[in-house]
């Protein structure tokens, strides 16, 4: 149920729902028919669909899909009680459940597994409470990130995590992957803003974790464990979040460089000046070219790489002055943007990932390295792209060392496709190995999902993975919650 990308999921309104039993994708066993009949009795009209069109659309998120499994059915929960009834029925019949938000994830966390149902939480989209004095909100998992921010803004507040897909991704999906976003350099990732969770466990019971207060250290931190667990330990049906103050003042600085490593060096220079920007984003030449083609801008004429920095709060102007001087001293062409252009640049950055859907010929990665290794890693990426003859573009949450390199190949012809895919996968594997060797991780915010399981063993030794499997078994003894994902 992950949601970190700008690519749009498909809403339920765009799906033609049909009645149970018509236009199914494959013959069902007697046990599956019995299960679906029992499941249907606990739902109202319009809460289940099993036609092939719907099954196909809801069978995958935006992650690469080497093979497709159609679910038995797609079920839309509209209440906590719905989720509990659905989970109990699935547990009774040992049917896997893949929970899903907006379907904007890019690691296959919401890909259907064989014999599963897809449980969509998009209709559970109410903001249950927003307490401006306590600076908290309680929301259902299907609330869109941007909608919560709009509601909070009326009180001078904001929900800080802002993945590039914030206009369409759900809070539940953000929780599932511990999503980050542009503002995470200053405000942290989703886990830093979640105070409490309401979770339906694998047997259908409802559990509340966490607290309403900003502080709380009683017992193990189960809330932190569940955030980022990708729907494998429980199904989140309620989220209590901490809100932050909406900045009164924002300053955006655009620094254009003639190469990407110099721009990455500018990130370290700002850190050494001890300024904490809210946003610090890095775009390479390939990204600028693509944005210009799509949006009609002229970014590539102004430089080969763009470092976009935003300061906020009452000290925004003073911090911006320091940043401009530091970057200019480092050889950048620094501009003082008008507010309209500043907003345009931030929005262009948000749309710089997810223009195309990843597939076997195009894969965007989510590698994080220590900030001190940004320059080295960028240079390595460029070298390996040239060596393997693949194309590359890179955007990065440079403030916390989280890079999104995208490798791709043009589709050729059947006789040369095999070699192209071999080179593409070789480049991907090397980028992971090099990132890990620099002290990095295979995923900063997108989650492991299904796609990155092949690299997980490179980062986590077997004793750690075995402990995680034991935790999974404790929470989900039958293994019905999003099997084959995350661990």
C-alpha positions in Angstrom: 0.0 0.0 0.0 2.8 2.3 -0.7 2.4 5.8 -2.4 5.6 7.6 -3.0 5.6 8.7 -6.7 3.9 11.4 -8.8 2.3 8.8 -11.1 -1.4 8.7 -10.6 -3.3 5.7 -9.3 -6.6 4.7 -10.8 -9.6 5.8 -8.8 -12.6 3.6 -8.2 -14.9 5.9 -10.2 -12.9 5.0 -13.4 -13.7 1.3 -12.9 -16.8 -0.3 -14.3 -18.0 -2.5 -11.5 -20.0 -5.7 -12.3 -21.8 -8.2 -10.1 -20.0 -11.1 -8.5 -19.6 -14.1 -10.7 -19.5 -12.4 -14.1 -16.5 -11.9 -16.4 -14.1 -13.5 -14.0 -10.4 -13.8 -15.0 -10.0 -17.6 -14.2 -12.0 -20.6 -13.0 -12.3 -20.7 -9.2 -12.1 -23.7 -6.9 -15.1 -24.7 -4.8 -13.3 -23.3 -1.7 -12.8 -19.9 -3.4 -16.4 -19.8 -4.4 -17.4 -20.5 -0.8 -15.1 -17.9 0.5 -16.4 -15.2 -1.8 -20.0 -16.0 -1.1 -19.3 -15.6 2.7 -17.3 -12.4 2.1 -20.1 -10.9 0.0 -22.7 -11.5 2.8 -20.9 -9.0 5.0 -20.8 -6.3 2.4 -23.2 -3.9 0.7 -23.7 -3.5 -3.1 -20.8 -1.8 -4.8 -18.2 -2.9 -2.2 -16.9 -5.8 -4.3 -15.9 -6.3 -7.9 -14.4 -9.3 -9.7 -14.6 -8.4 -13.4 -11.3 -8.7 -15.3 -10.9 -5.0 -16.0 -11.1 -4.1 -12.3 -8.9 -7.0 -11.2 -6.3 -6.0 -13.7 -6.2 -2.3 -12.7 -6.1 -3.1 -9.0 -3.6 -6.0 -9.4 -0.6 -3.7 -9.3 0.8 -0.3 -8.2 3.3 1.7 -10.2 6.2 -0.5 -9.5 7.8 -2.8 -12.1 5.7 -5.9 -12.8 7.7 -8.9 -14.0 4.6 -11.1 -13.7 0.9 -10.3 -12.9 -1.4 -12.2 -10.6 -5.0 -11.2 -10.7 -6.7 -11.1 -7.3 -9.9 -13.1 -6.6 -11.7 -9.9 -6.0 -11.3 -6.2 -5.1 -13.1 -5.1 -2.0 -13.6 -1.5 -0.8 -13.8 -1.1 2.9 -15.9 1.9 4.1 -15.4 1.5 7.9 -13.3 -0.1 10.5 -16.0 -2.7 11.0 -15.8 -3.5 7.3 -12.0 -4.1 7.6 -12.5 -6.3 10.6 -15.2 -8.4 8.9 -13.1 -8.8 5.7 -9.9 -9.8 7.7 -11.8 -12.3 9.8 -13.3 -14.0 6.8 -9.9 -14.1 5.0 -8.3 -15.5 8.2 -11.0 -18.2 8.4 -10.4 -19.3 4.8 -6.6 -18.5 4.8 -6.9 -16.1 1.9 -4.1 -13.5 1.6 -4.9 -9.8 1.8 -3.1 -7.1 -0.1 -4.1 -3.7 1.3 -4.0 -0.7 -1.0 -4.3 3.0 -1.0 -4.1 5.1 -4.1 -1.8 2.6 -5.9 1.0 5.1 -6.4 3.8 3.0 -4.9 6.8 2.2 -7.0 8.2 -0.9 -5.4 5.4 -3.4 -5.9 4.2 -3.2 -2.3 0.6 -3.3 -3.5 1.1 -6.0 -6.2 -1.5 -8.7 -6.0 -0.2 -12.1 -4.9 -1.7 -15.4 -6.1 -5.1 -16.2 -4.6 -5.4 -12.9 -2.7 -8.0 -10.3 -2.4 -7.1 -6.6 -2.8 -8.5 -4.6 0.0 -8.8 -0.9 -1.0 -9.0 1.7 1.7 -9.6 4.6 -0.6 -13.2 5.1 0.6 -12.1 5.5 4.2 -11.2 9.1 3.6 -12.5 11.2 6.5 -10.5 13.6 8.7 -12.0 12.5 12.0 -10.5 15.2 14.2 -8.2 18.2 13.8 -7.2 19.8 17.1 -5.4 23.1 16.5 -4.5 23.5 20.2 -3.0 20.1 20.5 -1.6 20.4 16.9 -2.8 16.9 16.0 -5.2 15.3 13.6 -6.8 11.9 13.4 -7.5 10.6 9.9 -8.7 7.5 8.2 -6.1 5.8 5.9 -7.7 6.9 2.6 -7.3 10.6 3.3 -5.2 12.2 0.6 -2.1 13.9 1.9 -2.9 17.2 0.1 -6.4 17.2 1.6 -5.1 16.9 5.1 -2.7 19.8 4.4 -5.5 21.9 3.1 -7.6 21.3 6.2 -4.6 22.0 8.5 -3.7 25.2 6.6 -7.0 26.8 7.8 -5.5 26.7 11.3 -2.0 27.9 10.3 -0.7 24.3 10.5 0.6 21.7 8.0 1.3 18.0 7.8 5.0 18.0 7.1 5.7 14.8 5.1 5.1 15.7 1.5 6.0 12.9 -1.0 6.0 13.9 -4.7 2.7 12.2 -5.0 1.1 14.3 -2.2 -1.8 15.4 -4.4 -3.0 11.8 -4.8 -1.2 9.5 -2.3 -3.0 8.5 0.9 -1.9 8.9 4.5 -2.3 5.1 4.9 0.1 4.5 2.0 2.5 7.1 3.4 2.5 5.2 6.7 3.0 1.8 5.0 6.3 2.9 3.4 7.4 5.6 5.9 7.3 8.0 3.0 9.4 11.1 3.0 9.3 13.9 0.5 10.8 17.3 -0.2 10.4 18.7 3.3 12.0 15.7 5.0 15.4 17.5 5.2 14.0 19.7 8.0 10.8 18.0 9.2 11.6 14.3 8.9 9.8 11.4 7.4 6.3 10.0 8.1 7.4 8.1 11.2 8.5 11.4 12.8 4.9 12.7 12.4 2.9 9.7 13.5 1.9 9.6 17.2 -0.6 6.7 17.2 -2.2 4.1 15.0 -5.4 2.1 14.9 -4.6 -1.3 13.4 -6.7 -4.3 12.4 -4.6 -7.3 13.2 -4.4 -10.6 11.2 -7.2 -12.2 13.3 -9.6 -9.2 12.8 -9.0 -7.6 16.3 -8.6 -3.9 16.6 -5.4 -2.6 18.3 -4.5 1.0 19.3 -0.8 1.8 19.6 1.0 5.0 20.6 -0.4 8.1 22.3 -2.0 11.5 21.8 1.0 13.3 23.4 4.2 14.3 21.6 6.2 12.4 24.2 5.6 8.8 25.3 8.0 6.0 26.1 5.8 3.4 27.8 6.7 -0.1 26.5 8.0 -1.0 23.1 7.3 1.5 20.3 4.9 -0.6 18.3 3.8 2.5 16.3 7.3 3.0 15.0 7.5 -0.7 14.1 4.2 -0.6 12.2 5.2 2.6 10.2 7.1 1.3 7.2 5.9 -2.3 7.6 4.2 -2.2 4.2 0.9 -3.8 5.4 2.7 -7.1 6.5 2.0 -6.8 10.2 -1.5 -5.2 10.3 -3.9 -3.0 8.4 -3.9 0.6 9.4 -7.4 2.0 9.8 -6.7 5.2 11.7 -3.7 7.5 12.0 -3.0 10.2 14.7 -0.5 12.6 13.3 1.4 15.6 14.7 1.0 18.8 12.8 3.7 21.6 12.4 3.4 25.3 12.1 2.7 26.5 8.5 5.7 28.8 7.7 4.8 32.5 7.5 7.8 33.2 5.2 9.4 31.0 2.5 12.5 31.8 0.4 13.5 29.7 -2.6 17.0 29.8 -4.0 17.9 28.2 -7.4 21.6 27.5 -8.0 22.6 26.4 -11.4 25.9 24.5 -12.0 27.7 23.2 -15.0 28.0 19.7 -13.7 26.2 17.5 -11.2 29.1 16.7 -8.8 29.6 20.4 -8.2 26.0 20.8 -7.3 26.3 17.9 -4.9 29.3 19.6 -3.3 27.1 22.6 -2.8 24.9 20.5 -0.5 27.8 19.9 1.8 28.8 23.6 1.7 25.3 24.6 3.0 25.6 22.0 5.8 29.0 23.4 6.8 27.4 26.8 7.1 25.0 25.3 9.6 21.9 26.3 7.8 18.9 23.9 7.9 16.8 24.3 4.7 13.3 22.9 4.6 13.9 21.7 1.1 17.2 20.8 -0.6 16.7 19.2 -4.0 19.1 18.2 -6.7 18.3 17.7 -10.4 20.7 16.6 -13.1 21.0 17.6 -16.7 18.8 14.7 -18.0 16.0 15.7 -15.6 16.2 19.4 -16.7 16.0 18.4 -20.3 12.9 16.2 -19.7 11.2 18.9 -17.6 11.8 21.5 -20.3 10.3 19.2 -22.9 7.2 18.5 -20.8 6.6 21.9 -19.3 8.2 24.3 -21.9 10.6 25.7 -19.3 14.2 26.8 -20.1 16.1 25.2 -17.2 18.7 23.5 -19.3 19.8 26.8 -20.9 20.6 28.1 -17.4 22.9 25.2 -16.3 23.6 21.5 -16.4 22.4 20.9 -12.9 20.0 22.6 -10.5 20.2 22.8 -6.7 16.9 24.0 -5.4 16.9 25.2 -1.8 14.0 26.5 0.3 14.2 28.1 3.7 11.2 28.8 5.8 10.0 30.4 9.1 10.8 33.7 10.6 14.5 33.4 9.9 13.9 32.4 6.2 15.4 35.6 4.8 18.5 35.5 6.9 19.1 31.8 6.1 18.5 32.4 2.4 21.2 35.2 2.4 23.7 32.8 3.9 22.8 30.1 1.4 23.2 32.4 -1.6 26.6 33.5 -0.6 27.8 30.0 0.1 26.6 28.7 -3.2 27.9 31.6 -5.2 31.3 31.2 -3.5 31.2 27.6 -4.8 30.8 28.6 -8.4 27.1 28.5 -8.8 24.9 30.9 -10.7 22.5 31.9 -8.0 19.2 33.5 -8.7 16.8 35.3 -6.4 13.5 34.0 -7.6 10.2 35.8 -7.5 7.6 33.9 -5.6 5.7 32.7 -8.8 8.9 31.2 -10.2 9.8 29.7 -6.9 6.5 27.9 -6.7 7.0 26.8 -10.3 10.4 25.3 -9.6 9.2 23.4 -6.6 6.3 22.0 -8.6 8.5 21.1 -11.5 10.7 19.2 -9.0 7.7 17.4 -7.6 6.8 16.2 -11.1 10.4 15.2 -12.0 9.8 11.6 -11.0 6.9 9.5 -12.2 6.3 10.9 -15.7 6.6 7.4 -17.0 5.6 4.2 -15.3 8.5 1.9 -14.4 8.7 -1.3 -16.3 11.4 -3.8 -17.3 13.0 -1.2 -19.6 12.9 1.7 -17.1 13.4 1.5 -13.3 13.7 4.3 -10.8 15.7 3.6 -7.7 15.6 4.9 -4.2 19.1 4.7 -2.8 20.3 6.8 0.2 23.9 7.3 1.1 25.6 9.5 3.8 25.6 13.1 2.6 29.4 13.1 2.7 29.3 10.5 -0.1 26.9 12.3 -2.4 29.6 13.6 -4.7 31.3 10.2 -4.9 28.0 8.3 -5.6 26.8 10.7 -8.3 30.1 10.3 -10.1 29.8 6.5 -9.8 26.3 6.6 -11.2 27.4 8.6 -14.2 30.4 6.3 -14.8 28.3 3.1 -14.6 25.6 4.5 -17.0 28.3 5.1 -19.5 30.0 1.7 -19.0 26.7 -0.2 -19.4 25.4 2.0 -22.1 22.2 2.8 -20.4 20.5 6.2 -20.0 20.4 8.0 -16.6 18.7 10.8 -14.9 18.9 11.7 -11.2 16.8 13.7 -8.8 17.7 13.7 -5.1 16.4 14.8 -1.7 20.0 16.0 -1.3 19.4 17.3 2.3 19.3 13.7 3.6 21.3 11.9 0.9 18.3 10.2 -0.7 18.8 9.8 -4.5 16.3 8.7 -7.1 18.4 7.6 -10.1 16.4 6.4 -13.0 18.0 4.0 -15.5 16.3 3.2 -18.7 16.7 1.8 -22.2 14.8 2.6 -25.3 12.7 -0.4 -26.5 14.6 -1.8 -29.5 13.7 -5.0 -31.3 13.4 -8.6 -30.1 16.9 -9.5 -31.2 18.6 -6.8 -29.2 16.1 -6.5 -26.2 17.8 -9.3 -24.3 21.2 -7.7 -24.3 19.7 -4.3 -23.4 17.9 -5.7 -20.4 21.0 -7.5 -19.3 22.9 -4.3 -19.3 20.1 -2.4 -17.5 20.0 -5.0 -14.7 23.7 -5.0 -14.4 23.7 -1.2 -14.0 21.0 -1.5 -11.3 22.8 -4.2 -9.4 26.0 -2.3 -9.5 24.3 0.9 -8.3 23.0 -1.0 -5.3 26.3 -2.6 -4.5 28.2 0.7 -4.7 25.6 2.5 -2.6 25.8 -0.1 0.1 29.6 0.0 0.0 29.3 3.7 0.8 27.3 3.0 3.9 23.9 3.5 2.2 20.6 1.6 1.9 18.6 0.1 -0.9 15.5 2.2 -0.1 15.2 5.5 1.6 11.5 6.0 1.4 9.8 3.8 -1.3 9.9 0.6 0.6 11.2 -2.9 -0.3 7.8 -4.1 -1.6 8.2 -7.0 -4.0 10.7 -5.6 -6.4 13.6 -5.0 -4.0 13.6 -8.3 -2.2 16.4 -9.5 -4.5 18.7 -6.9 -2.9 17.6 -7.0 0.8 20.1 -9.8 1.7 22.9 -7.5 0.6 22.0 -4.9 3.2 20.6 -7.1 6.1 22.5 -10.1 7.4 20.6 -13.4 8.0 20.2 -13.0 11.8 18.5 -9.7 11.3 16.2 -11.1 8.6 15.4 -14.1 10.7 14.4 -11.9 13.6 12.1 -10.0 11.2 10.5 -13.2 10.0 9.8 -14.1 13.7 8.2 -10.8 14.3 6.1 -11.3 11.2 5.0 -14.7 12.4 4.0 -13.3 15.8 1.8 -10.6 14.2 0.5 -12.8 11.3 0.7 -16.5 12.2 -1.0 -17.6 9.0 1.0 -15.3 6.8 -2.0 -13.7 5.1 -1.1 -10.0 5.3 0.7 -8.9 2.1 2.8 -12.1 1.7 6.0 -12.0 -0.2 6.7 -8.3 0.5 9.1 -6.2 2.6 11.1 -8.9 4.4 
